[in-house]
Amino acid sequence: MFAIHNTFPKEMAVIGRLLVDYGELEVDLMNCVQVARAFDLNGTLKAMFRVRGETNRIDVADGLGRIAYVVANLDVEFDGIILPYGNA
């Protein structure tokens, strides 16, 4: 353990939770997109995780899921999730 762990234990705990939970957020986004794509888990998984970097994955998720969410009249909700993080 480094000295900084003892100096800022609360902050280190928050950073640790963020790092661990971030992967879950990407998987949650993938699940939202694959359900909108008629449960195409295989295609969605391969497309989203083929690219490196979270912004690229968000952009791919946007491209894969936008039409389905617009058709379902959920584009405002989809934008609320995608736009703050992606390049759309």
N, CA, C and O atoms as a CHARMM CRD file, in Angstrom:
* protein
*
  352
    1    1 MET  N      0.83300  -1.18400   0.00000 PROA 1      0.00000
    2    1 MET  CA     0.00000   0.00000   0.00000 PROA 1      0.00000
    3    1 MET  C      0.87600   1.24500   0.00000 PROA 1      0.00000
    4    1 MET  O      1.94800   1.27400   0.60300 PROA 1      0.00000
    5    2 PHE  N      0.39600   2.26200  -0.68500 PROA 2      0.00000
    6    2 PHE  CA     1.12600   3.51800  -0.74700 PROA 2      0.00000
    7    2 PHE  C      0.69400   4.43300   0.39300 PROA 2      0.00000
    8    2 PHE  O     -0.38200   4.25700   0.96500 PROA 2      0.00000
    9    3 ALA  N      1.52600   5.39600   0.71500 PROA 3      0.00000
   10    3 ALA  CA     1.22200   6.33100   1.80800 PROA 3      0.00000
   11    3 ALA  C     -0.06300   7.11200   1.54500 PROA 3      0.00000
   12    3 ALA  O     -0.78300   7.46000   2.48100 PROA 3      0.00000
   13    4 ILE  N     -0.34600   7.38400   0.28500 PROA 4      0.00000
   14    4 ILE  CA    -1.54500   8.15100  -0.04200 PROA 4      0.00000
   15    4 ILE  C     -2.81900   7.41000   0.36800 PROA 4      0.00000
   16    4 ILE  O     -3.83600   8.04100   0.65800 PROA 4      0.00000
   17    5 HSD  N     -2.76900   6.08700   0.39300 PROA 5      0.00000
   18    5 HSD  CA    -3.94400   5.31700   0.81100 PROA 5      0.00000
   19    5 HSD  C     -4.29900   5.61300   2.25700 PROA 5      0.00000
   20    5 HSD  O     -5.47800   5.65700   2.60800 PROA 5      0.00000
   21    6 ASN  N     -3.31500   5.81400   3.08500 PROA 6      0.00000
   22    6 ASN  CA    -3.57000   6.14000   4.49100 PROA 6      0.00000
   23    6 ASN  C     -3.93200   7.60300   4.67400 PROA 6      0.00000
   24    6 ASN  O     -4.66200   7.95000   5.60300 PROA 6      0.00000
   25    7 THR  N     -3.42800   8.46400   3.79800 PROA 7      0.00000
   26    7 THR  CA    -3.69200   9.89700   3.91500 PROA 7      0.00000
   27    7 THR  C     -5.11300  10.23700   3.49700 PROA 7      0.00000
   28    7 THR  O     -5.75500  11.08200   4.12100 PROA 7      0.00000
   29    8 PHE  N     -5.61000   9.59500   2.45500 PROA 8      0.00000
   30    8 PHE  CA    -6.94300   9.88100   1.92400 PROA 8      0.00000
   31    8 PHE  C     -7.76300   8.60000   1.78100 PROA 8      0.00000
   32    8 PHE  O     -8.10000   8.21700   0.66000 PROA 8      0.00000
   33    9 PRO  N     -8.09200   7.93100   2.87900 PROA 9      0.00000
   34    9 PRO  CA    -8.79000   6.63900   2.75900 PROA 9      0.00000
   35    9 PRO  C    -10.19900   6.75300   2.17600 PROA 9      0.00000
   36    9 PRO  O    -10.62100   5.88100   1.41700 PROA 9      0.00000
   37   10 LYS  N    -10.92600   7.80800   2.51600 PROA 10     0.00000
   38   10 LYS  CA   -12.29700   7.95200   1.98200 PROA 10     0.00000
   39   10 LYS  C    -12.27000   8.20400   0.47900 PROA 10     0.00000
   40   10 LYS  O    -13.06200   7.63500  -0.27200 PROA 10     0.00000
   41   11 GLU  N    -11.35400   9.06100   0.05300 PROA 11     0.00000
   42   11 GLU  CA   -11.24200   9.36000  -1.36100 PROA 11     0.00000
   43   11 GLU  C    -10.80700   8.12900  -2.15400 PROA 11     0.00000
   44   11 GLU  O    -11.28800   7.89500  -3.26200 PROA 11     0.00000
   45   12 MET  N     -9.90400   7.35500  -1.58400 PROA 12     0.00000
   46   12 MET  CA    -9.44600   6.14300  -2.25300 PROA 12     0.00000
   47   12 MET  C    -10.58700   5.13100  -2.39400 PROA 12     0.00000
   48   12 MET  O    -10.66300   4.41300  -3.39100 PROA 12     0.00000
   49   13 ALA  N    -11.45800   5.07800  -1.41000 PROA 13     0.00000
   50   13 ALA  CA   -12.60400   4.16800  -1.47600 PROA 13     0.00000
   51   13 ALA  C    -13.55800   4.58600  -2.59600 PROA 13     0.00000
   52   13 ALA  O    -14.07800   3.74000  -3.32400 PROA 13     0.00000
   53   14 VAL  N    -13.78300   5.89300  -2.73100 PROA 14     0.00000
   54   14 VAL  CA   -14.66200   6.39800  -3.78900 PROA 14     0.00000
   55   14 VAL  C    -14.06600   6.08400  -5.15900 PROA 14     0.00000
   56   14 VAL  O    -14.77300   5.61800  -6.05300 PROA 14     0.00000
   57   15 ILE  N    -12.78600   6.33500  -5.32500 PROA 15     0.00000
   58   15 ILE  CA   -12.12800   6.05800  -6.59600 PROA 15     0.00000
   59   15 ILE  C    -12.19700   4.56300  -6.91800 PROA 15     0.00000
   60   15 ILE  O    -12.43300   4.18100  -8.06500 PROA 15     0.00000
   61   16 GLY  N    -11.99700   3.74300  -5.93000 PROA 16     0.00000
   62   16 GLY  CA   -12.08300   2.29300  -6.14100 PROA 16     0.00000
   63   16 GLY  C    -13.46000   1.86300  -6.59400 PROA 16     0.00000
   64   16 GLY  O    -13.58700   1.03700  -7.49700 PROA 16     0.00000
   65   17 ARG  N    -14.51300   2.42300  -5.96700 PROA 17     0.00000
   66   17 ARG  CA   -15.87700   2.08000  -6.37000 PROA 17     0.00000
   67   17 ARG  C    -16.16400   2.54000  -7.79300 PROA 17     0.00000
   68   17 ARG  O    -16.81300   1.82600  -8.55700 PROA 17     0.00000
   69   18 LEU  N    -15.68400   3.73000  -8.15600 PROA 18     0.00000
   70   18 LEU  CA   -15.88700   4.22500  -9.51600 PROA 18     0.00000
   71   18 LEU  C    -15.23400   3.30500 -10.54200 PROA 18     0.00000
   72   18 LEU  O    -15.82900   2.98500 -11.57100 PROA 18     0.00000
   73   19 LEU  N    -14.02500   2.88900 -10.25700 PROA 19     0.00000
   74   19 LEU  CA   -13.31300   2.01600 -11.18600 PROA 19     0.00000
   75   19 LEU  C    -14.00400   0.67100 -11.34900 PROA 19     0.00000
   76   19 LEU  O    -14.09600   0.13900 -12.45500 PROA 19     0.00000
   77   20 VAL  N    -14.48100   0.13300 -10.25400 PROA 20     0.00000
   78   20 VAL  CA   -15.14100  -1.17400 -10.30200 PROA 20     0.00000
   79   20 VAL  C    -16.50500  -1.07400 -10.97300 PROA 20     0.00000
   80   20 VAL  O    -16.87600  -1.95000 -11.75500 PROA 20     0.00000
   81   21 ASP  N    -17.25300  -0.01900 -10.67600 PROA 21     0.00000
   82   21 ASP  CA   -18.61400   0.11200 -11.18800 PROA 21     0.00000
   83   21 ASP  C    -18.68100   0.55900 -12.63500 PROA 21     0.00000
   84   21 ASP  O    -19.71100   0.36800 -13.28100 PROA 21     0.00000
   85   22 TYR  N    -17.61500   1.15000 -13.16900 PROA 22     0.00000
   86   22 TYR  CA   -17.68600   1.66700 -14.53600 PROA 22     0.00000
   87   22 TYR  C    -17.96600   0.56100 -15.54300 PROA 22     0.00000
   88   22 TYR  O    -18.74600   0.75600 -16.47600 PROA 22     0.00000
   89   23 GLY  N    -17.34900  -0.57800 -15.36800 PROA 23     0.00000
   90   23 GLY  CA   -17.60800  -1.70100 -16.26500 PROA 23     0.00000
   91   23 GLY  C    -19.06300  -2.11800 -16.25500 PROA 23     0.00000
   92   23 GLY  O    -19.60800  -2.50400 -17.28900 PROA 23     0.00000
   93   24 GLU  N    -19.69800  -2.04500 -15.09400 PROA 24     0.00000
   94   24 GLU  CA   -21.11100  -2.38500 -15.00100 PROA 24     0.00000
   95   24 GLU  C    -21.96700  -1.40800 -15.78900 PROA 24     0.00000
   96   24 GLU  O    -22.97000  -1.80600 -16.38200 PROA 24     0.00000
   97   25 LEU  N    -21.59000  -0.13900 -15.80600 PROA 25     0.00000
   98   25 LEU  CA   -22.34400   0.85500 -16.57400 PROA 25     0.00000
   99   25 LEU  C    -22.27400   0.55400 -18.06800 PROA 25     0.00000
  100   25 LEU  O    -23.27200   0.68900 -18.77500 PROA 25     0.00000
  101   26 GLU  N    -21.10000   0.14900 -18.55000 PROA 26     0.00000
  102   26 GLU  CA   -20.97200  -0.20300 -19.96100 PROA 26     0.00000
  103   26 GLU  C    -21.83400  -1.41800 -20.30300 PROA 26     0.00000
  104   26 GLU  O    -22.46400  -1.45700 -21.35900 PROA 26     0.00000
  105   27 VAL  N    -21.86000  -2.38900 -19.42600 PROA 27     0.00000
  106   27 VAL  CA   -22.68500  -3.58200 -19.66200 PROA 27     0.00000
  107   27 VAL  C    -24.16500  -3.21900 -19.60600 PROA 27     0.00000
  108   27 VAL  O    -24.95700  -3.74600 -20.38700 PROA 27     0.00000
  109   28 ASP  N    -24.54900  -2.33400 -18.70100 PROA 28     0.00000
  110   28 ASP  CA   -25.94700  -1.88300 -18.63900 PROA 28     0.00000
  111   28 ASP  C    -26.35700  -1.18500 -19.93700 PROA 28     0.00000
  112   28 ASP  O    -27.44900  -1.41700 -20.45600 PROA 28     0.00000
  113   29 LEU  N    -25.47200  -0.32700 -20.45700 PROA 29     0.00000
  114   29 LEU  CA   -25.76100   0.34600 -21.72000 PROA 29     0.00000
  115   29 LEU  C    -25.89400  -0.67800 -22.84400 PROA 29     0.00000
  116   29 LEU  O    -26.80400  -0.58200 -23.66800 PROA 29     0.00000
  117   30 MET  N    -24.99800  -1.65100 -22.88100 PROA 30     0.00000
  118   30 MET  CA   -25.06500  -2.69000 -23.89500 PROA 30     0.00000
  119   30 MET  C    -26.40200  -3.43500 -23.81500 PROA 30     0.00000
  120   30 MET  O    -27.00900  -3.73200 -24.84400 PROA 30     0.00000
  121   31 ASN  N    -26.85500  -3.73400 -22.60900 PROA 31     0.00000
  122   31 ASN  CA   -28.12900  -4.44100 -22.45200 PROA 31     0.00000
  123   31 ASN  C    -29.30500  -3.59700 -22.92500 PROA 31     0.00000
  124   31 ASN  O    -30.23400  -4.12400 -23.53800 PROA 31     0.00000
  125   32 CYS  N    -29.27900  -2.30400 -22.65100 PROA 32     0.00000
  126   32 CYS  CA   -30.35100  -1.42500 -23.13600 PROA 32     0.00000
  127   32 CYS  C    -30.40300  -1.41500 -24.65900 PROA 32     0.00000
  128   32 CYS  O    -31.48200  -1.44900 -25.25100 PROA 32     0.00000
  129   33 VAL  N    -29.24400  -1.36900 -25.28000 PROA 33     0.00000
  130   33 VAL  CA   -29.18500  -1.33400 -26.73600 PROA 33     0.00000
  131   33 VAL  C    -29.59500  -2.68200 -27.32500 PROA 33     0.00000
  132   33 VAL  O    -30.33600  -2.72400 -28.30700 PROA 33     0.00000
  133   34 GLN  N    -29.12600  -3.77900 -26.74300 PROA 34     0.00000
  134   34 GLN  CA   -29.44700  -5.08400 -27.32500 PROA 34     0.00000
  135   34 GLN  C    -30.92300  -5.42100 -27.18900 PROA 34     0.00000
  136   34 GLN  O    -31.46900  -6.11000 -28.05000 PROA 34     0.00000
  137   35 VAL  N    -31.57400  -4.96500 -26.15100 PROA 35     0.00000
  138   35 VAL  CA   -33.02300  -5.18800 -26.02200 PROA 35     0.00000
  139   35 VAL  C    -33.76200  -4.39900 -27.09800 PROA 35     0.00000
  140   35 VAL  O    -34.71600  -4.89700 -27.69700 PROA 35     0.00000
  141   36 ALA  N    -33.31800  -3.17000 -27.33800 PROA 36     0.00000
  142   36 ALA  CA   -33.95700  -2.34900 -28.37300 PROA 36     0.00000
  143   36 ALA  C    -33.71600  -2.92100 -29.76300 PROA 36     0.00000
  144   36 ALA  O    -34.48100  -2.64300 -30.68700 PROA 36     0.00000
  145   37 ARG  N    -32.67000  -3.71200 -29.92100 PROA 37     0.00000
  146   37 ARG  CA   -32.34000  -4.33700 -31.21200 PROA 37     0.00000
  147   37 ARG  C    -32.87800  -5.76500 -31.28600 PROA 37     0.00000
  148   37 ARG  O    -32.23800  -6.63900 -31.87100 PROA 37     0.00000
  149   38 ALA  N    -34.01900  -6.00100 -30.71200 PROA 38     0.00000
  150   38 ALA  CA   -34.67400  -7.31200 -30.74000 PROA 38     0.00000
  151   38 ALA  C    -33.81100  -8.38200 -30.08400 PROA 38     0.00000
  152   38 ALA  O    -33.69600  -9.50200 -30.58300 PROA 38     0.00000
  153   39 PHE  N    -33.21000  -8.01800 -28.96600 PROA 39     0.00000
  154   39 PHE  CA   -32.41400  -8.94100 -28.14800 PROA 39     0.00000
  155   39 PHE  C    -31.21900  -9.51600 -28.90900 PROA 39     0.00000
  156   39 PHE  O    -30.88900 -10.69200 -28.75700 PROA 39     0.00000
  157   40 ASP  N    -30.57800  -8.69000 -29.72300 PROA 40     0.00000
  158   40 ASP  CA   -29.38800  -9.11700 -30.47300 PROA 40     0.00000
  159   40 ASP  C    -28.14700  -8.91700 -29.60500 PROA 40     0.00000
  160   40 ASP  O    -27.35000  -8.01000 -29.84300 PROA 40     0.00000
  161   41 LEU  N    -27.99800  -9.76300 -28.61100 PROA 41     0.00000
  162   41 LEU  CA   -26.86700  -9.65000 -27.68900 PROA 41     0.00000
  163   41 LEU  C    -25.54300  -9.87600 -28.40800 PROA 41     0.00000
  164   41 LEU  O    -24.58900  -9.12900 -28.19100 PROA 41     0.00000
  165   42 ASN  N    -25.47200 -10.88700 -29.25400 PROA 42     0.00000
  166   42 ASN  CA   -24.22300 -11.21800 -29.92600 PROA 42     0.00000
  167   42 ASN  C    -23.70500 -10.05600 -30.77800 PROA 42     0.00000
  168   42 ASN  O    -22.54500  -9.66200 -30.65700 PROA 42     0.00000
  169   43 GLY  N    -24.55700  -9.51800 -31.62600 PROA 43     0.00000
  170   43 GLY  CA   -24.14700  -8.41600 -32.49500 PROA 43     0.00000
  171   43 GLY  C    -23.81500  -7.15200 -31.72900 PROA 43     0.00000
  172   43 GLY  O    -22.84700  -6.46300 -32.04900 PROA 43     0.00000
  173   44 THR  N    -24.61700  -6.84300 -30.71400 PROA 44     0.00000
  174   44 THR  CA   -24.38800  -5.63800 -29.91500 PROA 44     0.00000
  175   44 THR  C    -23.09400  -5.74800 -29.12300 PROA 44     0.00000
  176   44 THR  O    -22.30000  -4.80800 -29.08300 PROA 44     0.00000
  177   45 LEU  N    -22.88800  -6.88200 -28.50300 PROA 45     0.00000
  178   45 LEU  CA   -21.66800  -7.10500 -27.72200 PROA 45     0.00000
  179   45 LEU  C    -20.42500  -6.97000 -28.58900 PROA 45     0.00000
  180   45 LEU  O    -19.47500  -6.27800 -28.22400 PROA 45     0.00000
  181   46 LYS  N    -20.43700  -7.63400 -29.73600 PROA 46     0.00000
  182   46 LYS  CA   -19.26500  -7.59300 -30.61600 PROA 46     0.00000
  183   46 LYS  C    -19.00700  -6.19000 -31.15200 PROA 46     0.00000
  184   46 LYS  O    -17.85700  -5.76000 -31.24000 PROA 46     0.00000
  185   47 ALA  N    -20.05900  -5.48200 -31.50400 PROA 47     0.00000
  186   47 ALA  CA   -19.88400  -4.13900 -32.05600 PROA 47     0.00000
  187   47 ALA  C    -19.38100  -3.15300 -30.99700 PROA 47     0.00000
  188   47 ALA  O    -18.47000  -2.36700 -31.25800 PROA 47     0.00000
  189   48 MET  N    -19.97200  -3.19800 -29.81900 PROA 48     0.00000
  190   48 MET  CA   -19.59800  -2.22200 -28.78900 PROA 48     0.00000
  191   48 MET  C    -18.20800  -2.46800 -28.22800 PROA 48     0.00000
  192   48 MET  O    -17.47300  -1.51400 -27.97100 PROA 48     0.00000
  193   49 PHE  N    -17.84000  -3.70200 -28.03700 PROA 49     0.00000
  194   49 PHE  CA   -16.56600  -3.99200 -27.38100 PROA 49     0.00000
  195   49 PHE  C    -15.44100  -4.30200 -28.37100 PROA 49     0.00000
  196   49 PHE  O    -14.35100  -4.71000 -27.97100 PROA 49     0.00000
  197   50 ARG  N    -15.70900  -4.10900 -29.65300 PROA 50     0.00000
  198   50 ARG  CA   -14.65400  -4.21300 -30.66100 PROA 50     0.00000
  199   50 ARG  C    -13.73300  -2.99800 -30.57000 PROA 50     0.00000
  200   50 ARG  O    -12.53000  -3.09900 -30.81300 PROA 50     0.00000
  201   51 VAL  N    -14.31000  -1.85600 -30.21900 PROA 51     0.00000
  202   51 VAL  CA   -13.54600  -0.61000 -30.13300 PROA 51     0.00000
  203   51 VAL  C    -13.01500  -0.40500 -28.72400 PROA 51     0.00000
  204   51 VAL  O    -13.57000  -0.92600 -27.75600 PROA 51     0.00000
  205   52 ARG  N    -11.94300   0.35300 -28.62100 PROA 52     0.00000
  206   52 ARG  CA   -11.36500   0.66700 -27.31400 PROA 52     0.00000
  207   52 ARG  C    -11.81700   2.05400 -26.88600 PROA 52     0.00000
  208   52 ARG  O    -11.99200   2.94900 -27.71300 PROA 52     0.00000
  209   53 GLY  N    -12.00000   2.21600 -25.59500 PROA 53     0.00000
  210   53 GLY  CA   -12.33300   3.51900 -25.04100 PROA 53     0.00000
  211   53 GLY  C    -13.81700   3.70400 -24.83400 PROA 53     0.00000
  212   53 GLY  O    -14.63800   3.29500 -25.65500 PROA 53     0.00000
  213   54 GLU  N    -14.14300   4.32800 -23.72000 PROA 54     0.00000
  214   54 GLU  CA   -15.55300   4.47300 -23.35700 PROA 54     0.00000
  215   54 GLU  C    -16.31200   5.40200 -24.30200 PROA 54     0.00000
  216   54 GLU  O    -17.47300   5.13300 -24.61200 PROA 54     0.00000
  217   55 THR  N    -15.69400   6.48300 -24.76600 PROA 55     0.00000
  218   55 THR  CA   -16.39700   7.38000 -25.67800 PROA 55     0.00000
  219   55 THR  C    -16.71900   6.67900 -26.98200 PROA 55     0.00000
  220   55 THR  O    -17.80700   6.85600 -27.53000 PROA 55     0.00000
  221   56 ASN  N    -15.79300   5.89100 -27.48200 PROA 56     0.00000
  222   56 ASN  CA   -16.05300   5.13100 -28.71600 PROA 56     0.00000
  223   56 ASN  C    -17.18500   4.13600 -28.50700 PROA 56     0.00000
  224   56 ASN  O    -18.02200   3.96200 -29.39200 PROA 56     0.00000
  225   57 ARG  N    -17.22300   3.48300 -27.35600 PROA 57     0.00000
  226   57 ARG  CA   -18.30600   2.51700 -27.08600 PROA 57     0.00000
  227   57 ARG  C    -19.65400   3.21700 -26.99600 PROA 57     0.00000
  228   57 ARG  O    -20.66300   2.70100 -27.47800 PROA 57     0.00000
  229   58 ILE  N    -19.66700   4.38400 -26.38300 PROA 58     0.00000
  230   58 ILE  CA   -20.92000   5.14300 -26.29200 PROA 58     0.00000
  231   58 ILE  C    -21.38000   5.56000 -27.68400 PROA 58     0.00000
  232   58 ILE  O    -22.57100   5.50300 -27.99100 PROA 58     0.00000
  233   59 ASP  N    -20.44400   5.97400 -28.51800 PROA 59     0.00000
  234   59 ASP  CA   -20.79900   6.35500 -29.89300 PROA 59     0.00000
  235   59 ASP  C    -21.35100   5.16400 -30.67300 PROA 59     0.00000
  236   59 ASP  O    -22.31600   5.31300 -31.42400 PROA 59     0.00000
  237   60 VAL  N    -20.75600   3.99500 -30.50500 PROA 60     0.00000
  238   60 VAL  CA   -21.25700   2.78700 -31.16900 PROA 60     0.00000
  239   60 VAL  C    -22.64900   2.44500 -30.64300 PROA 60     0.00000
  240   60 VAL  O    -23.54400   2.12000 -31.42400 PROA 60     0.00000
  241   61 ALA  N    -22.83500   2.51700 -29.33100 PROA 61     0.00000
  242   61 ALA  CA   -24.15300   2.24200 -28.74500 PROA 61     0.00000
  243   61 ALA  C    -25.20100   3.20900 -29.27900 PROA 61     0.00000
  244   61 ALA  O    -26.34000   2.82100 -29.53700 PROA 61     0.00000
  245   62 ASP  N    -24.81400   4.45900 -29.44300 PROA 62     0.00000
  246   62 ASP  CA   -25.71900   5.46000 -30.00400 PROA 62     0.00000
  247   62 ASP  C    -26.12100   5.07000 -31.42400 PROA 62     0.00000
  248   62 ASP  O    -27.30000   5.11300 -31.77500 PROA 62     0.00000
  249   63 GLY  N    -25.15700   4.69800 -32.22300 PROA 63     0.00000
  250   63 GLY  CA   -25.45000   4.30200 -33.59600 PROA 63     0.00000
  251   63 GLY  C    -26.31100   3.05500 -33.68700 PROA 63     0.00000
  252   63 GLY  O    -27.17400   2.95000 -34.55800 PROA 63     0.00000
  253   64 LEU  N    -26.07900   2.11800 -32.79400 PROA 64     0.00000
  254   64 LEU  CA   -26.83700   0.86800 -32.82300 PROA 64     0.00000
  255   64 LEU  C    -28.25900   1.02300 -32.28900 PROA 64     0.00000
  256   64 LEU  O    -29.18300   0.38300 -32.79200 PROA 64     0.00000
  257   65 GLY  N    -28.43800   1.85800 -31.28700 PROA 65     0.00000
  258   65 GLY  CA   -29.72100   1.90700 -30.59700 PROA 65     0.00000
  259   65 GLY  C    -30.63700   3.06200 -30.92200 PROA 65     0.00000
  260   65 GLY  O    -31.83100   2.99500 -30.62900 PROA 65     0.00000
  261   66 ARG  N    -30.11600   4.12900 -31.52200 PROA 66     0.00000
  262   66 ARG  CA   -30.91200   5.35000 -31.70500 PROA 66     0.00000
  263   66 ARG  C    -32.21100   5.10700 -32.47900 PROA 66     0.00000
  264   66 ARG  O    -33.27500   5.54200 -32.03800 PROA 66     0.00000
  265   67 ILE  N    -32.14300   4.43600 -33.60000 PROA 67     0.00000
  266   67 ILE  CA   -33.35000   4.25500 -34.42300 PROA 67     0.00000
  267   67 ILE  C    -34.42700   3.49200 -33.65800 PROA 67     0.00000
  268   67 ILE  O    -35.60100   3.85900 -33.70300 PROA 67     0.00000
  269   68 ALA  N    -34.03500   2.44500 -32.96500 PROA 68     0.00000
  270   68 ALA  CA   -35.01400   1.66100 -32.20000 PROA 68     0.00000
  271   68 ALA  C    -35.65600   2.49400 -31.09600 PROA 68     0.00000
  272   68 ALA  O    -36.85200   2.36000 -30.83600 PROA 68     0.00000
  273   69 TYR  N    -34.88200   3.34300 -30.45100 PROA 69     0.00000
  274   69 TYR  CA   -35.44900   4.18400 -29.40000 PROA 69     0.00000
  275   69 TYR  C    -36.32800   5.28600 -29.97000 PROA 69     0.00000
  276   69 TYR  O    -37.31800   5.66000 -29.34000 PROA 69     0.00000
  277   70 VAL  N    -36.00000   5.81200 -31.13300 PROA 70     0.00000
  278   70 VAL  CA   -36.85300   6.81400 -31.77900 PROA 70     0.00000
  279   70 VAL  C    -38.18300   6.18200 -32.17500 PROA 70     0.00000
  280   70 VAL  O    -39.24200   6.76800 -31.95200 PROA 70     0.00000
  281   71 VAL  N    -38.13000   4.98900 -32.76000 PROA 71     0.00000
  282   71 VAL  CA   -39.34900   4.28100 -33.16000 PROA 71     0.00000
  283   71 VAL  C    -40.23400   4.00400 -31.94500 PROA 71     0.00000
  284   71 VAL  O    -41.46000   4.07700 -32.03700 PROA 71     0.00000
  285   72 ALA  N    -39.61600   3.68800 -30.81200 PROA 72     0.00000
  286   72 ALA  CA   -40.37600   3.41100 -29.58500 PROA 72     0.00000
  287   72 ALA  C    -40.78100   4.69000 -28.85500 PROA 72     0.00000
  288   72 ALA  O    -41.33700   4.63400 -27.75900 PROA 72     0.00000
  289   73 ASN  N    -40.49900   5.84500 -29.46800 PROA 73     0.00000
  290   73 ASN  CA   -40.81000   7.14400 -28.88100 PROA 73     0.00000
  291   73 ASN  C    -40.09400   7.36200 -27.54100 PROA 73     0.00000
  292   73 ASN  O    -40.63500   7.97900 -26.62400 PROA 73     0.00000
  293   74 LEU  N    -38.87400   6.84200 -27.45400 PROA 74     0.00000
  294   74 LEU  CA   -38.05400   7.00100 -26.25400 PROA 74     0.00000
  295   74 LEU  C    -36.76700   7.76700 -26.56100 PROA 74     0.00000
  296   74 LEU  O    -35.77000   7.63700 -25.85000 PROA 74     0.00000
  297   75 ASP  N    -36.80300   8.56000 -27.62100 PROA 75     0.00000
  298   75 ASP  CA   -35.58300   9.26800 -28.02400 PROA 75     0.00000
  299   75 ASP  C    -35.14100  10.30500 -27.00200 PROA 75     0.00000
  300   75 ASP  O    -33.94100  10.52500 -26.84100 PROA 75     0.00000
  301   76 VAL  N    -36.06600  10.94100 -26.31400 PROA 76     0.00000
  302   76 VAL  CA   -35.69300  11.92600 -25.29100 PROA 76     0.00000
  303   76 VAL  C    -34.95100  11.24400 -24.14700 PROA 76     0.00000
  304   76 VAL  O    -33.93900  11.75400 -23.66700 PROA 76     0.00000
  305   77 GLU  N    -35.44700  10.10600 -23.71800 PROA 77     0.00000
  306   77 GLU  CA   -34.79100   9.36000 -22.65500 PROA 77     0.00000
  307   77 GLU  C    -33.41900   8.84400 -23.10600 PROA 77     0.00000
  308   77 GLU  O    -32.45500   8.87900 -22.34200 PROA 77     0.00000
  309   78 PHE  N    -33.34200   8.37000 -24.34500 PROA 78     0.00000
  310   78 PHE  CA   -32.08000   7.87600 -24.88900 PROA 78     0.00000
  311   78 PHE  C    -31.07000   9.01300 -24.97700 PROA 78     0.00000
  312   78 PHE  O    -29.90300   8.83700 -24.62700 PROA 78     0.00000
  313   79 ASP  N    -31.50900  10.17200 -25.44200 PROA 79     0.00000
  314   79 ASP  CA   -30.62600  11.33700 -25.49600 PROA 79     0.00000
  315   79 ASP  C    -30.13200  11.73600 -24.12300 PROA 79     0.00000
  316   79 ASP  O    -28.98800  12.16300 -23.97200 PROA 79     0.00000
  317   80 GLY  N    -30.98200  11.60100 -23.12300 PROA 80     0.00000
  318   80 GLY  CA   -30.58900  11.94800 -21.75400 PROA 80     0.00000
  319   80 GLY  C    -29.44200  11.10500 -21.23500 PROA 80     0.00000
  320   80 GLY  O    -28.67500  11.54500 -20.37800 PROA 80     0.00000
  321   81 ILE  N    -29.32600   9.90200 -21.75300 PROA 81     0.00000
  322   81 ILE  CA   -28.23600   9.01300 -21.34700 PROA 81     0.00000
  323   81 ILE  C    -27.02200   9.19300 -22.23900 PROA 81     0.00000
  324   81 ILE  O    -25.90000   9.27600 -21.74000 PROA 81     0.00000
  325   82 ILE  N    -27.22000   9.25600 -23.53800 PROA 82     0.00000
  326   82 ILE  CA   -26.11400   9.23800 -24.49600 PROA 82     0.00000
  327   82 ILE  C    -25.43800  10.60400 -24.65300 PROA 82     0.00000
  328   82 ILE  O    -24.21000  10.68500 -24.60500 PROA 82     0.00000
  329   83 LEU  N    -26.19100  11.64600 -24.83400 PROA 83     0.00000
  330   83 LEU  CA   -25.60900  12.94100 -25.21200 PROA 83     0.00000
  331   83 LEU  C    -24.61200  13.51900 -24.20800 PROA 83     0.00000
  332   83 LEU  O    -23.61700  14.10700 -24.63200 PROA 83     0.00000
  333   84 PRO  N    -24.82900  13.38100 -22.89800 PROA 84     0.00000
  334   84 PRO  CA   -23.82300  13.96200 -21.98900 PROA 84     0.00000
  335   84 PRO  C    -22.45300  13.30000 -22.09800 PROA 84     0.00000
  336   84 PRO  O    -21.46200  13.89200 -21.67100 PROA 84     0.00000
  337   85 TYR  N    -22.36300  12.10600 -22.64900 PROA 85     0.00000
  338   85 TYR  CA   -21.11400  11.34300 -22.63800 PROA 85     0.00000
  339   85 TYR  C    -20.51800  11.10000 -24.00900 PROA 85     0.00000
  340   85 TYR  O    -19.30000  10.96900 -24.13200 PROA 85     0.00000
  341   86 GLY  N    -21.34400  11.03600 -25.04200 PROA 86     0.00000
  342   86 GLY  CA   -20.83200  10.70100 -26.36500 PROA 86     0.00000
  343   86 GLY  C    -20.52600  11.93100 -27.19200 PROA 86     0.00000
  344   86 GLY  O    -20.52300  13.05600 -26.69200 PROA 86     0.00000
  345   87 ASN  N    -20.26900  11.69500 -28.46400 PROA 87     0.00000
  346   87 ASN  CA   -19.95400  12.77300 -29.39400 PROA 87     0.00000
  347   87 ASN  C    -21.11100  13.09100 -30.30700 PROA 87     0.00000
  348   87 ASN  O    -20.94300  13.82300 -31.28200 PROA 87     0.00000
  349   88 ALA  N    -22.28300  12.55900 -30.01500 PROA 88     0.00000
  350   88 ALA  CA   -23.44100  12.74000 -30.91200 PROA 88     0.00000
  351   88 ALA  C    -23.92200  14.16700 -30.92400 PROA 88     0.00000
  352   88 ALA  O    -24.88300  14.48900 -31.62300 PROA 88     0.00000
